[in-house]
């Protein structure tokens, strides 16, 4: 089996920790390793080879983090610009033998229970050998409005549901047959390419043309910008999974999180007796249920509950818990007052 790691995305919901040139998958949000490094470690014994699909600008960063782990048999597909997951996966599959089984994973997920994860991947691999396109569904723990949902009975997928409002999400949980869409997949290369050719032939044809005209050098495939621009941007869900008749789902119970918000980070990290997640250098007086992330300077709170404080040296974020998703709405305003503040970190 081969691991295709998708390294796109800027992680703007985790600004100011995550920046365009140093997005969240390369940040050490939980523990010493980055999320990207944890993905490599998690899958290295499951897979014989790794293909990393990343932007040109992140190649050196990814390469450095790989060298820190001393993991071998890794290849890169470098994109000049993002076209979402369907083209990224298609181009990666075009570089492989059609009989290979691939495990497609984002690079920015947190999975605590690796034993259950391994068992579930192997279950998905067995299903993929019989020409199924297998998704990983996560049993919802709360009425999340930021995820798409999969309606399923056992391994059979009934329907896909868009990101719901809170009342609809509550109904999904009560029904006990809806799962968060994790964005992870296992399938045979030929099965996937046949299905995207069948249902989204424009993406298949343009991706094939881009791959044919790519620069191939040792373990790097570099896609020319002129050809990448010709590919329609679309997700694998819309392009293939919501249309194919070969779809199956496995339920993943492995303490999973996409770490898509500071609230998600708070829920993963250990809190003190007052519900605060904070380094010892910070002083929190009569304050509860706060998340404090800072590099050098100590942070002090007095009589403050349920807030998020993030200090990266060149920027500070203060938000009520439950509201940090609005960061994406602030990005255009931030770029007006400080054009590079969302792209790179200014060392101080």
C-alpha positions in Angstrom: 0.0 0.0 0.0 1.1 3.5 -0.8 0.4 6.6 1.3 -0.6 9.7 -0.6 -0.3 12.7 1.7 -2.2 15.8 0.8 -0.3 18.9 2.0 -2.4 21.7 0.5 -4.3 24.3 2.5 -3.2 27.4 4.4 -4.8 26.6 7.8 -6.1 30.2 8.0 -8.5 29.3 10.9 -5.4 28.8 13.1 -3.8 32.2 12.4 -1.5 33.6 13.8 0.1 30.2 14.5 -0.5 29.0 10.9 0.6 31.2 8.0 0.4 30.8 4.3 4.2 30.0 4.0 4.1 28.0 7.2 0.7 26.3 7.4 -0.7 24.3 10.3 0.4 20.9 9.0 4.0 22.0 9.5 3.4 23.4 13.0 4.0 21.6 16.3 0.5 22.0 17.7 0.4 18.8 19.8 3.7 17.6 21.1 7.2 18.0 19.6 6.5 16.8 16.0 4.5 18.7 13.4 1.1 17.2 12.2 2.8 16.4 8.9 5.6 14.5 10.7 3.0 12.6 12.8 1.2 11.6 9.6 4.5 10.2 8.2 5.2 8.3 11.4 1.6 7.0 11.7 1.6 5.5 8.2 5.3 4.4 7.7 4.7 0.9 8.9 1.4 0.6 7.0 2.7 1.7 3.6 5.7 0.7 1.4 6.1 4.2 -0.1 4.9 7.8 0.4 3.9 10.3 -2.2 3.5 13.9 -0.9 1.4 16.3 -2.9 2.5 19.9 -1.9 2.9 23.4 -3.2 6.2 24.4 -4.7 6.7 26.9 -1.9 6.5 24.2 0.8 8.9 21.7 -0.7 12.0 22.8 1.3 9.9 22.9 4.6 8.5 19.4 4.0 11.9 18.0 3.0 13.6 19.4 6.2 10.9 17.9 8.4 11.3 14.5 6.6 15.0 14.6 7.2 14.5 15.1 10.9 12.6 11.8 11.0 15.0 9.8 8.7 12.1 8.3 6.8 13.0 7.0 3.3 11.2 6.0 0.0 9.3 9.3 -0.3 8.4 11.0 -3.6 7.0 14.5 -4.2 4.4 15.9 -6.6 4.8 19.7 -6.5 1.9 21.9 -7.6 2.3 25.6 -8.5 -1.2 26.3 -7.2 -4.0 24.3 -5.5 -6.9 22.7 -7.5 -8.4 20.9 -4.5 -8.3 17.2 -3.7 -9.6 15.5 -6.9 -6.8 16.8 -9.2 -4.1 16.2 -6.5 -5.2 12.6 -6.0 -5.6 12.0 -9.7 -2.1 13.2 -10.6 -0.6 11.1 -7.8 -2.5 8.0 -9.0 -1.3 8.6 -12.6 2.3 8.2 -11.2 1.5 4.7 -9.8 0.9 1.2 -11.1 -2.8 0.7 -11.6 -2.9 -2.3 -9.3 -1.5 -0.5 -6.3 -3.7 0.2 -3.3 -3.4 3.8 -1.9 -4.2 5.3 1.5 -5.1 8.9 0.9 -4.6 11.1 4.0 -4.6 14.8 4.8 -1.4 16.0 6.5 -3.0 17.9 9.4 -5.0 15.4 11.4 -4.6 14.2 14.9 -5.2 10.6 15.8 -4.6 9.4 19.4 -5.6 5.7 19.2 -3.1 4.4 16.6 -4.0 0.7 17.3 -7.6 1.2 16.2 -6.4 3.4 13.3 -4.2 0.6 12.0 -7.0 -2.0 12.3 -9.4 0.2 10.5 -7.0 1.0 7.7 -6.4 -2.7 7.2 -10.1 -3.3 7.0 -10.4 -0.6 4.4 -7.5 -2.1 2.5 -9.3 -5.5 2.3 -12.4 -3.8 1.0 -10.4 -1.8 -1.6 -9.0 -5.0 -3.0 -12.5 -5.9 -4.2 -12.7 -2.6 -6.2 -14.4 -0.4 -3.6 -13.6 3.2 -3.0 -13.5 3.3 0.8 -14.1 6.4 3.0 -13.4 6.8 6.7 -16.4 8.0 8.7 -16.0 9.4 12.2 -18.7 8.9 14.8 -19.8 12.4 15.8 -19.1 13.4 19.4 -21.0 16.7 19.3 -23.2 18.7 16.8 -20.3 20.0 14.6 -21.4 22.4 12.0 -18.0 22.7 10.2 -17.9 19.1 8.8 -19.8 17.4 6.0 -21.6 14.2 7.1 -22.0 10.7 5.6 -25.3 8.9 6.1 -24.5 5.1 6.3 -25.7 1.7 7.4 -22.8 -0.5 8.1 -20.4 -0.1 5.2 -23.1 1.0 2.8 -23.2 4.8 2.1 -26.8 6.1 1.8 -26.1 9.8 1.2 -23.8 12.8 1.7 -24.9 15.8 3.7 -23.5 19.3 3.5 -22.3 21.2 6.5 -25.4 21.5 8.6 -26.8 24.2 11.0 -26.7 23.3 14.7 -30.3 22.0 14.9 -29.7 19.7 11.9 -26.4 18.5 13.4 -28.2 17.6 16.6 -30.7 15.5 14.6 -27.8 13.7 12.9 -26.4 12.7 16.3 -29.8 11.5 17.6 -30.3 9.4 14.4 -27.0 7.5 15.1 -26.4 6.8 11.4 -24.5 9.9 10.4 -20.7 10.2 10.5 -18.2 13.1 10.0 -16.5 12.9 6.7 -12.8 12.6 7.6 -11.3 13.2 4.1 -9.4 9.9 4.3 -9.7 7.2 1.6 -8.4 3.8 0.5 -8.8 2.4 -3.0 -7.1 0.7 -5.9 -5.5 3.1 -8.3 -7.3 1.7 -11.4 -10.7 1.8 -9.6 -10.3 5.4 -8.8 -9.0 6.5 -12.2 -11.8 4.6 -13.9 -14.4 6.3 -11.7 -13.0 9.8 -12.1 -12.7 9.3 -15.8 -16.4 8.1 -15.8 -17.8 10.9 -13.7 -15.4 13.9 -14.0 -13.6 13.2 -17.3 -12.6 16.9 -17.6 -10.5 16.7 -14.4 -9.1 13.3 -15.5 -8.1 14.5 -19.0 -6.6 17.8 -17.8 -4.7 16.0 -14.9 -3.4 13.5 -17.4 -2.1 16.2 -19.7 -0.5 18.0 -16.7 1.2 14.8 -15.6 2.5 14.0 -19.1 4.1 17.5 -19.4 5.5 17.5 -15.8 9.2 17.8 -15.0 10.4 14.5 -13.6 13.7 14.5 -11.7 14.6 11.7 -9.3 11.9 11.6 -6.7 10.2 14.9 -7.7 7.4 15.5 -10.2 6.9 19.2 -10.8 3.6 20.2 -12.5 3.9 23.3 -14.9 1.7 26.2 -13.9 0.3 26.5 -17.5 -1.1 23.0 -17.3 -2.2 23.2 -13.7 -4.4 26.2 -14.4 -6.3 24.2 -17.0 -7.6 21.7 -14.4 -10.9 22.5 -12.8 -10.8 22.8 -9.0 -13.0 20.2 -7.3 -12.9 17.9 -4.3 -12.8 14.2 -4.5 -16.2 14.1 -2.8 -18.0 16.1 -5.5 -16.0 14.8 -8.4 -16.2 11.1 -7.6 -17.4 9.9 -4.2 -20.9 11.4 -4.3 -21.5 9.9 -7.8 -19.8 6.4 -7.8 -21.7 3.2 -7.1 -18.5 1.6 -5.8 -18.4 3.5 -2.5 -18.1 2.0 1.0 -17.4 3.4 4.4 -15.5 2.2 7.4 -16.1 3.7 10.8 -13.0 5.0 12.4 -13.0 5.2 16.3 -9.5 6.4 17.0 -9.9 9.7 18.9 -9.6 11.7 15.7 -9.5 15.5 15.2 -8.8 17.6 12.1 -7.5 20.3 14.5 -9.3 22.9 12.4 -9.8 25.4 15.2 -8.3 26.5 18.4 -11.3 25.0 20.2 -10.3 21.6 18.7 -6.7 22.1 20.0 -8.1 22.9 23.4 -10.2 19.7 23.4 -7.1 17.6 22.7 -4.7 19.1 25.2 -4.7 18.4 28.9 -6.2 21.1 31.1 -5.5 21.9 34.7 -8.0 21.7 37.6 -9.6 25.0 36.4 -10.0 23.9 32.8 -7.1 26.0 31.6 -4.7 24.9 28.9 -1.6 27.0 29.5 2.1 26.8 30.0 3.5 27.1 33.5 5.1 30.5 32.8 1.6 32.0 32.4 -0.3 33.2 35.5 -4.1 32.8 35.5 -5.9 34.3 38.5 -9.5 33.3 39.1 -9.8 32.3 35.5 -11.3 29.2 34.0 -11.5 27.2 30.7 -9.0 29.3 28.8 -6.5 28.4 26.1 -3.2 30.3 26.2 -0.6 29.8 23.5 2.6 31.9 23.7 6.2 31.6 22.8 8.4 33.8 25.0 6.5 36.3 27.1 4.3 35.3 30.1 0.6 35.9 29.7 -1.5 36.9 32.7 -5.3 36.7 33.0 -7.5 38.0 35.9 -11.2 37.0 36.3 -11.4 35.8 32.7 -13.2 32.7 31.5 -13.6 30.9 28.2 -11.1 32.9 26.1 -8.4 32.0 23.6 -5.2 34.0 23.7 -2.5 33.3 21.1 0.8 35.3 21.0 3.3 34.5 18.3 5.6 37.5 18.9 4.6 39.4 15.8 0.8 39.1 16.3 -1.8 38.5 19.1 -5.2 36.9 18.8 -7.8 37.2 21.6 -11.1 35.5 21.0 -14.1 34.1 22.9 -14.1 30.3 22.8 -16.5 29.3 20.2 -15.8 32.3 18.0 -12.3 31.5 16.6 -13.8 30.2 13.4 -14.4 33.9 12.5 -10.7 34.3 12.0 -11.2 33.5 8.3 -13.6 36.4 8.0 -10.9 38.7 9.4 -8.1 37.7 7.1 -9.0 40.3 4.4 -9.0 43.1 7.0 -5.7 41.9 8.5 -4.1 41.9 5.0 -5.2 45.5 4.5 -3.4 46.8 7.6 -0.4 44.4 7.4 -0.1 42.7 3.9 2.3 40.0 5.0 0.9 39.2 8.4 -1.1 36.2 7.2 1.7 34.9 4.9 4.9 34.8 6.9 6.0 35.2 10.5 8.1 38.2 11.3 10.8 37.1 13.8 11.3 39.4 16.7 
